[in-house]
Amino acid sequence: MKHVEAGTEPTPPVRTAYSFYVFFLCFTLMLLDYMARQVVVSMFPVFKAEWGLSDARLGALVSVVSLSVGVLSVPLALVADRYSRVKSIAVMAIVWSAATAASALARSYEQLLIARFLVGAGEAAYGAAAASLLASVFPVRQRSAVIGSFMSAALFGSVLGVIAGGAVGARYGWQAGFWVVGLPGLVLAALFFFLRDYPTVALSVPAREGSRRLTFVEGMAEMFRSRSMLAAYAANGLLVFVTGTMTAWLPSYFNRVYGLPIQAASIRAAGAILAAGIGSSVCGFLVDRVARRSRRALFLGPAVIATSVALLLGAAFNVGPGPLQYALIVAGSIGLAGTQGPMCSAIASLVHPGLRATSLATLAVVQNVVGLAAGGLITGILSDHLGIARALAVVPVFALASAVFFVLGARRYEQEVDASAAQARAEPARPVTLVVQTAD
């Protein structure tokens, strides 16, 4: 049995080919994750016509997934941290893929809403568990770029989900869209059962008899000790509010304001979401490069990104429909997911390694409840009262608020990382330790 103090972690094994194979599987499954989440968006006009749904009820079909993710992320991430990240990922993928396929059997709005909730239940801790797995097989210097690229799959998946739903649904009916997106995930999930699993990192604290397990309350206190981590949660949640709104409502915006048919509107929206996916990888790479000279760049870089999003999208929705507006929407979308990699990297450096999946799941809770769920639902309510164009014009303010929290986080980040490292080296050792069971 090996004991590793908090604030330190074993060096990732040098298995370059294997590491990129793990990345490929995680990336591809993330594509299917968000295809399952977003396929319903392209079907909004169909459901509105067939079932007579309001925009608020349509928005709820997106928000209920995020709400389910928000409620279940932390409990399921605790299971992944304590039991097995690899097996947890496989089981979660089976659940959300089966629920997506089952959505095709819905005969009412209520039945579809329940199926969508189960999709979220399966997806709840996938991003956190997979990001934690990737952090185990890639070195720290590559973490922002790798996790940013992994997170970009969410946007690419959103694009493919919208396109698949629009193309397949328009030709074969909306039920076929759910089948096409749901079934491949079952196949890919099976491959995860063959991945090498890593030793579960158990938490303990010193006790009179030697050691005892860390309680849930003590673990949560460990996670929330950092002000810069709290700032990271708030900042990313606010920016994801903008991302959730764009992915949920751009197809309907182009359908109603530009007068495009469903499939053409979905493709037009996909261009903006694709830009966000590319931006996630590019921004993560650039921030990684700058952070080698100044660790504060993990927060100040995202502050610049969020400010750019606010200015570009704010300008876009205050000019009339046309090529200029679309160019501004695409340009502003580049930064929508650009802070994901840097923030995951920052949180991973601040939290106990044995709580990494749980801390990233907490970020997912904030992003899904404050961001994706609220973004889709609140914008739908605003659209019912103001019209979709005016509703979208309000949204960039949230990106500006996000930039403020990124700046606040930068003020304490370096100090807190140094303090955490100093505590890990200090004697006596800090109370929280890792206990990694390995074969001798």
TORPA-993511 format. One line per field, with one value per residue (C-alpha): residue in three letters; x, y, z; residue number from 1; chain. Coordinates in steps of 0.2 Angstrom, whole numbers. Example, Ala and Ser with C-alpha at 12.3 -4.5 7.8 and 13.67 -1.06 7.14 Angstrom:
2
res	(Ala/Ser)
c1	(62/68)
c2	(-22/-5)
c3	(39/36)
n	(1/2)
chain	(A/A)
***
This chain:
440
res	(Met/Lys/His/Val/Glu/Ala/Gly/Thr/Glu/Pro/Thr/Pro/Pro/Val/Arg/Thr/Ala/Tyr/Ser/Phe/Tyr/Val/Phe/Phe/Leu/Cys/Phe/Thr/Leu/Met/Leu/Leu/Asp/Tyr/Met/Ala/Arg/Gln/Val/Val/Val/Ser/Met/Phe/Pro/Val/Phe/Lys/Ala/Glu/Trp/Gly/Leu/Ser/Asp/Ala/Arg/Leu/Gly/Ala/Leu/Val/Ser/Val/Val/Ser/Leu/Ser/Val/Gly/Val/Leu/Ser/Val/Pro/Leu/Ala/Leu/Val/Ala/Asp/Arg/Tyr/Ser/Arg/Val/Lys/Ser/Ile/Ala/Val/Met/Ala/Ile/Val/Trp/Ser/Ala/Ala/Thr/Ala/Ala/Ser/Ala/Leu/Ala/Arg/Ser/Tyr/Glu/Gln/Leu/Leu/Ile/Ala/Arg/Phe/Leu/Val/Gly/Ala/Gly/Glu/Ala/Ala/Tyr/Gly/Ala/Ala/Ala/Ala/Ser/Leu/Leu/Ala/Ser/Val/Phe/Pro/Val/Arg/Gln/Arg/Ser/Ala/Val/Ile/Gly/Ser/Phe/Met/Ser/Ala/Ala/Leu/Phe/Gly/Ser/Val/Leu/Gly/Val/Ile/Ala/Gly/Gly/Ala/Val/Gly/Ala/Arg/Tyr/Gly/Trp/Gln/Ala/Gly/Phe/Trp/Val/Val/Gly/Leu/Pro/Gly/Leu/Val/Leu/Ala/Ala/Leu/Phe/Phe/Phe/Leu/Arg/Asp/Tyr/Pro/Thr/Val/Ala/Leu/Ser/Val/Pro/Ala/Arg/Glu/Gly/Ser/Arg/Arg/Leu/Thr/Phe/Val/Glu/Gly/Met/Ala/Glu/Met/Phe/Arg/Ser/Arg/Ser/Met/Leu/Ala/Ala/Tyr/Ala/Ala/Asn/Gly/Leu/Leu/Val/Phe/Val/Thr/Gly/Thr/Met/Thr/Ala/Trp/Leu/Pro/Ser/Tyr/Phe/Asn/Arg/Val/Tyr/Gly/Leu/Pro/Ile/Gln/Ala/Ala/Ser/Ile/Arg/Ala/Ala/Gly/Ala/Ile/Leu/Ala/Ala/Gly/Ile/Gly/Ser/Ser/Val/Cys/Gly/Phe/Leu/Val/Asp/Arg/Val/Ala/Arg/Arg/Ser/Arg/Arg/Ala/Leu/Phe/Leu/Gly/Pro/Ala/Val/Ile/Ala/Thr/Ser/Val/Ala/Leu/Leu/Leu/Gly/Ala/Ala/Phe/Asn/Val/Gly/Pro/Gly/Pro/Leu/Gln/Tyr/Ala/Leu/Ile/Val/Ala/Gly/Ser/Ile/Gly/Leu/Ala/Gly/Thr/Gln/Gly/Pro/Met/Cys/Ser/Ala/Ile/Ala/Ser/Leu/Val/His/Pro/Gly/Leu/Arg/Ala/Thr/Ser/Leu/Ala/Thr/Leu/Ala/Val/Val/Gln/Asn/Val/Val/Gly/Leu/Ala/Ala/Gly/Gly/Leu/Ile/Thr/Gly/Ile/Leu/Ser/Asp/His/Leu/Gly/Ile/Ala/Arg/Ala/Leu/Ala/Val/Val/Pro/Val/Phe/Ala/Leu/Ala/Ser/Ala/Val/Phe/Phe/Val/Leu/Gly/Ala/Arg/Arg/Tyr/Glu/Gln/Glu/Val/Asp/Ala/Ser/Ala/Ala/Gln/Ala/Arg/Ala/Glu/Pro/Ala/Arg/Pro/Val/Thr/Leu/Val/Val/Gln/Thr/Ala/Asp)
c1	(0/7/2/3/0/-14/-8/3/-1/8/16/5/12/22/10/8/-2/-13/-16/-22/-33/-41/-43/-51/-64/-68/-69/-81/-92/-93/-99/-113/-117/-121/-129/-141/-143/-146/-155/-171/-168/-170/-187/-194/-204/-211/-216/-223/-234/-239/-241/-245/-231/-226/-207/-206/-211/-200/-185/-189/-185/-167/-167/-173/-158/-147/-157/-155/-136/-136/-145/-135/-118/-109/-117/-112/-95/-92/-96/-83/-70/-72/-76/-71/-70/-69/-83/-94/-91/-97/-113/-117/-116/-127/-141/-141/-140/-154/-165/-161/-167/-182/-187/-193/-207/-214/-232/-235/-225/-224/-217/-204/-200/-197/-186/-176/-173/-166/-154/-148/-146/-135/-124/-123/-105/-98/-89/-81/-76/-69/-59/-52/-47/-38/-29/-23/-15/-8/5/0/8/-4/-20/-28/-26/-31/-46/-51/-50/-61/-74/-74/-83/-98/-100/-96/-109/-121/-118/-120/-135/-144/-139/-144/-161/-165/-159/-165/-181/-186/-185/-190/-199/-193/-193/-179/-168/-168/-164/-149/-142/-145/-140/-121/-118/-122/-108/-95/-99/-94/-76/-74/-75/-59/-49/-36/-43/-33/-32/-46/-39/-46/-46/-41/-37/-26/-34/-29/-30/-20/-32/-51/-60/-64/-82/-93/-94/-75/-72/-84/-75/-59/-66/-73/-58/-52/-59/-52/-61/-77/-74/-70/-87/-97/-88/-90/-108/-112/-103/-111/-128/-124/-118/-134/-144/-135/-136/-154/-161/-151/-160/-177/-169/-164/-180/-191/-181/-172/-187/-176/-184/-180/-165/-157/-159/-151/-136/-134/-135/-122/-109/-109/-109/-95/-85/-87/-80/-65/-63/-63/-47/-38/-41/-36/-20/-16/-20/-8/6/4/1/19/25/12/0/-13/-16/-27/-40/-35/-35/-53/-57/-52/-61/-77/-76/-74/-89/-100/-94/-96/-113/-119/-115/-123/-140/-141/-139/-152/-152/-139/-121/-114/-125/-120/-102/-103/-112/-99/-85/-93/-96/-78/-75/-91/-82/-64/-63/-68/-50/-41/-54/-54/-35/-35/-48/-38/-22/-32/-42/-36/-33/-45/-59/-55/-70/-81/-74/-77/-94/-98/-92/-104/-118/-115/-114/-130/-141/-135/-129/-138/-154/-157/-151/-163/-178/-176/-173/-188/-199/-191/-195/-213/-214/-202/-199/-184/-173/-175/-172/-156/-150/-150/-140/-122/-123/-120/-103/-98/-102/-92/-77/-78/-77/-62/-53/-57/-51/-35/-31/-29/-25/-6/-6/-18/-8/8/0/-7/10/19/6/9/28/26/29/18/9/-8/-23/-30/-20/-22/-21/-18/-19/-7/1/19)
c2	(0/17/33/49/66/78/91/77/64/50/54/48/33/35/26/39/28/21/38/45/29/33/51/45/34/48/61/50/46/64/67/55/62/79/72/63/79/91/81/86/105/102/95/110/116/99/97/115/111/93/95/114/117/134/140/137/119/116/124/112/97/104/110/94/85/98/98/79/81/95/84/68/74/74/58/48/56/51/33/35/42/28/13/14/28/17/5/20/28/12/11/29/28/13/22/38/29/17/32/42/27/25/43/37/28/43/47/63/77/70/54/62/73/58/50/66/66/48/54/67/54/44/59/66/62/57/73/74/55/56/72/64/49/59/69/52/48/65/76/92/103/96/96/112/107/89/93/108/97/83/96/103/86/93/107/96/83/97/101/83/81/96/91/73/77/90/78/61/68/78/63/48/56/63/46/40/54/47/30/36/45/33/16/19/24/6/-1/12/10/-9/-4/5/-12/-17/-1/-2/4/15/12/21/35/32/47/45/57/53/45/38/20/25/32/34/37/55/60/67/84/85/81/95/107/102/106/123/129/139/156/155/138/146/160/147/139/155/161/146/144/161/158/142/151/159/143/134/148/148/129/128/143/147/134/142/160/156/148/162/178/172/162/147/129/118/109/125/133/119/119/138/136/122/133/144/129/121/138/135/118/123/138/126/117/132/143/128/127/145/147/132/141/157/148/141/159/165/153/167/165/151/164/180/171/166/183/190/176/180/198/195/184/198/211/201/193/209/218/203/204/223/223/217/200/197/192/204/197/179/183/192/177/165/175/177/158/154/158/150/135/142/142/124/117/130/130/111/112/125/116/100/109/116/100/84/71/59/72/77/69/75/93/93/86/101/112/102/105/124/123/113/121/139/137/125/122/141/146/136/139/157/162/152/162/178/173/170/188/198/188/177/191/203/188/183/201/201/185/192/202/185/183/200/195/179/189/198/182/176/192/189/171/176/187/172/158/158/161/146/134/138/137/120/114/120/111/95/96/102/92/86/82/90/81/74/60/49/30/22/3/-5/-22/-23)
c3	(0/-5/3/-7/2/-4/-17/-25/-37/-46/-62/-77/-85/-101/-113/-127/-139/-125/-119/-135/-137/-121/-127/-143/-134/-122/-136/-146/-132/-128/-146/-143/-126/-133/-149/-137/-128/-142/-155/-149/-153/-171/-168/-159/-174/-176/-158/-158/-173/-168/-149/-148/-136/-130/-131/-112/-113/-128/-118/-104/-115/-115/-97/-89/-95/-88/-72/-70/-73/-60/-47/-50/-55/-38/-31/-46/-47/-29/-35/-49/-37/-24/-36/-54/-66/-81/-77/-71/-88/-97/-86/-88/-107/-108/-98/-108/-125/-120/-114/-130/-141/-129/-133/-150/-141/-132/-137/-127/-120/-103/-108/-118/-104/-93/-106/-107/-88/-89/-103/-91/-77/-88/-93/-76/-71/-88/-91/-74/-74/-91/-88/-72/-82/-95/-81/-75/-92/-98/-89/-81/-95/-108/-97/-103/-121/-119/-108/-118/-134/-125/-120/-138/-142/-133/-146/-160/-153/-152/-170/-176/-165/-172/-190/-188/-180/-194/-208/-202/-194/-209/-220/-209/-194/-178/-170/-181/-175/-158/-164/-175/-160/-146/-153/-157/-139/-133/-144/-139/-121/-122/-127/-110/-101/-109/-104/-90/-74/-62/-43/-34/-23/-6/7/25/39/54/69/86/79/63/51/46/30/26/29/15/24/26/8/3/14/6/-11/-6/3/-12/-16/-34/-36/-31/-43/-57/-53/-54/-70/-80/-75/-81/-98/-100/-98/-114/-122/-117/-125/-141/-143/-139/-148/-163/-174/-169/-171/-189/-193/-186/-190/-206/-212/-216/-216/-202/-210/-217/-200/-191/-203/-200/-181/-183/-191/-175/-163/-174/-171/-152/-153/-163/-151/-136/-142/-149/-133/-122/-132/-131/-113/-109/-118/-109/-92/-94/-91/-79/-70/-68/-87/-82/-76/-85/-102/-99/-93/-110/-119/-110/-113/-131/-132/-123/-135/-151/-147/-140/-156/-166/-159/-160/-179/-191/-199/-213/-216/-204/-190/-194/-195/-178/-170/-177/-171/-154/-153/-154/-136/-129/-123/-123/-104/-101/-102/-92/-78/-77/-76/-63/-52/-54/-47/-32/-26/-18/-32/-24/-26/-44/-52/-38/-40/-59/-56/-45/-59/-70/-57/-58/-77/-80/-67/-68/-86/-98/-88/-84/-101/-111/-100/-95/-114/-118/-106/-112/-130/-125/-119/-129/-145/-148/-156/-140/-129/-137/-136/-117/-115/-118/-102/-93/-102/-96/-78/-81/-85/-68/-59/-69/-64/-46/-47/-54/-39/-27/-39/-38/-19/-16/-27/-19/-2/-6/-12/3/14/5/9/26/42/50/34/31/38/22/13/-1/1/-16/-15/-27/-29/-22)
n	(1/2/3/4/5/6/7/8/9/10/11/12/13/14/15/16/17/18/19/20/21/22/23/24/25/26/27/28/29/30/31/32/33/34/35/36/37/38/39/40/41/42/43/44/45/46/47/48/49/50/51/52/53/54/55/56/57/58/59/60/61/62/63/64/65/66/67/68/69/70/71/72/73/74/75/76/77/78/79/80/81/82/83/84/85/86/87/88/89/90/91/92/93/94/95/96/97/98/99/100/101/102/103/104/105/106/107/108/109/110/111/112/113/114/115/116/117/118/119/120/121/122/123/124/125/126/127/128/129/130/131/132/133/134/135/136/137/138/139/140/141/142/143/144/145/146/147/148/149/150/151/152/153/154/155/156/157/158/159/160/161/162/163/164/165/166/167/168/169/170/171/172/173/174/175/176/177/178/179/180/181/182/183/184/185/186/187/188/189/190/191/192/193/194/195/196/197/198/199/200/201/202/203/204/205/206/207/208/209/210/211/212/213/214/215/216/217/218/219/220/221/222/223/224/225/226/227/228/229/230/231/232/233/234/235/236/237/238/239/240/241/242/243/244/245/246/247/248/249/250/251/252/253/254/255/256/257/258/259/260/261/262/263/264/265/266/267/268/269/270/271/272/273/274/275/276/277/278/279/280/281/282/283/284/285/286/287/288/289/290/291/292/293/294/295/296/297/298/299/300/301/302/303/304/305/306/307/308/309/310/311/312/313/314/315/316/317/318/319/320/321/322/323/324/325/326/327/328/329/330/331/332/333/334/335/336/337/338/339/340/341/342/343/344/345/346/347/348/349/350/351/352/353/354/355/356/357/358/359/360/361/362/363/364/365/366/367/368/369/370/371/372/373/374/375/376/377/378/379/380/381/382/383/384/385/386/387/388/389/390/391/392/393/394/395/396/397/398/399/400/401/402/403/404/405/406/407/408/409/410/411/412/413/414/415/416/417/418/419/420/421/422/423/424/425/426/427/428/429/430/431/432/433/434/435/436/437/438/439/440)
chain	(A/A/A/A/A/A/A/A/A/A/A/A/A/A/A/A/A/A/A/A/A/A/A/A/A/A/A/A/A/A/A/A/A/A/A/A/A/A/A/A/A/A/A/A/A/A/A/A/A/A/A/A/A/A/A/A/A/A/A/A/A/A/A/A/A/A/A/A/A/A/A/A/A/A/A/A/A/A/A/A/A/A/A/A/A/A/A/A/A/A/A/A/A/A/A/A/A/A/A/A/A/A/A/A/A/A/A/A/A/A/A/A/A/A/A/A/A/A/A/A/A/A/A/A/A/A/A/A/A/A/A/A/A/A/A/A/A/A/A/A/A/A/A/A/A/A/A/A/A/A/A/A/A/A/A/A/A/A/A/A/A/A/A/A/A/A/A/A/A/A/A/A/A/A/A/A/A/A/A/A/A/A/A/A/A/A/A/A/A/A/A/A/A/A/A/A/A/A/A/A/A/A/A/A/A/A/A/A/A/A/A/A/A/A/A/A/A/A/A/A/A/A/A/A/A/A/A/A/A/A/A/A/A/A/A/A/A/A/A/A/A/A/A/A/A/A/A/A/A/A/A/A/A/A/A/A/A/A/A/A/A/A/A/A/A/A/A/A/A/A/A/A/A/A/A/A/A/A/A/A/A/A/A/A/A/A/A/A/A/A/A/A/A/A/A/A/A/A/A/A/A/A/A/A/A/A/A/A/A/A/A/A/A/A/A/A/A/A/A/A/A/A/A/A/A/A/A/A/A/A/A/A/A/A/A/A/A/A/A/A/A/A/A/A/A/A/A/A/A/A/A/A/A/A/A/A/A/A/A/A/A/A/A/A/A/A/A/A/A/A/A/A/A/A/A/A/A/A/A/A/A/A/A/A/A/A/A/A/A/A/A/A/A/A/A/A/A/A/A/A/A/A/A/A/A/A/A/A/A/A/A/A/A/A/A/A/A/A/A/A/A/A/A/A/A/A/A/A/A/A/A/A/A/A/A/A/A/A/A/A)
***
